Amino acid sequence: MTTAPFDVRGFDLFDFDLHAVEQDIAATMFAGHLQHIASVDSTNTLALVAAQSGARNGVWIADRQTVGRGRGSHSWHSAAGTPRGPFGLYMSALIAPRIPIENALGLSLTTAIAVQSAIASTFGFRIRYQIDIRWPNDLLLNGRKCGGILIETASNPATPTQPATLRYAVIGIGVNLNHLVFPPELDPIATSLRRELPDPAQPLRREPLTAAILLELDERIRHLAASRSPQTADLAPFSSWIDGRHVRVEARDDDPGGYTGTTAGLTPSGFLLVRGDDGHLHTVLSGGLREP
C-alpha cells in the first residue's frame, strides 16, 4: 500500500496547489475551471449559484465547509483541520453533458466508482475489499464511512420531438483525508484515508486525490454522455452491498418506516432491488442502507 507521492515537509497544507492539479487535468473538461476557497458554507451551494447564473463548468475546493450537506437533511462533518493542514477534501464539480435525463440517473454510481478508483490508485487500497461502495452514495474504507457524494440536478423539459435532458448537475464530493479522531457519535462508524494507512504519522496532501478524481470523472462522464440508453455499470467488482447482502433500508426523512432484506442487484436505471424479509421484492428509490 502506498501513500500520495508528496513531501509535506516545509509546506503549508492549506496552500492548495491549483497549478499542480491544473497540469494533471489539462486534457479534461475541468481544466481552467478550478477555484480554491478557505471557508464556505457549502461548495455545492457555490456551484448551484454559478449554475443558476448560467455557468456550465467549474470546480470548487474548500478547506472548510460550515454547512456541509449530505443526502436528505443529513449534514457532512467538514471541520477545518489543525495548523498542520485540512482534515478533508471538500469539492463540487459543475457539469452539463448533453444527455437524456434518464441517463443522468447513472451519475451517482458513475461518480462513486470514479472516486473509489481515484482513492485506490492514489493510496493503494483494494477496490471492494477495502474501499467499498454502499449504494447509492457512500464510500466505506475497511467497513467505515470515509466519503460521500451529493448530486443535485436540473433538467430541460421534454418537447414533442426530444426527451427531457439534463440542464446541469452539481457533483458534491467529501472525503475524510487527515482525520485521526472524530466526534464520539461518529468515531465507531467513520474513518479517514490517513487513519487506515500503515503509517498515519504523515499528513496527506489533497492535490493528488483531487487530480485523480477529476481525471476519473472526466473519462466516465464522457462515456455516460456517449451512451444512447441508460447505462448501469456492473457494480459487483466495486461493491459488496449490491447483491446477496442482508441490510436495513432506511426510509426517507419524511417517512418513519424502513425494513430489512437482502440486496438483489440493480434495475437498468440504477435503483437497488431488495428482497424484503417479508418476501416482497422492493425497488429502493430513495433512502439508504445500513447494517441490520
Secondary structure, DSSP 8 states (H G I E B T S, - for coil): ----S---TT--TTS--HHHHHHHTTTSTTTT-EEEEEEES-HHHHHHHHHHTT---EEEEEEEESS-B-STT-B------BTTB-SEEEEEEEE----BHHHHTTHHHHHHHHHHHHHHHHH---BTTTEEEETTTEEEETTEEEEEEEEEEEEE---SSS--EEEEEEEEEEEE-S-S---TTTTTTB--HHHHSS-TTS---SHHHHHHHHHHHHHHHHHHHH-SS------TTT-SSSEEEEEEEE--TT---EEEEEEEEE-TTS-EEEEETTS-EEEE-S-EEE--
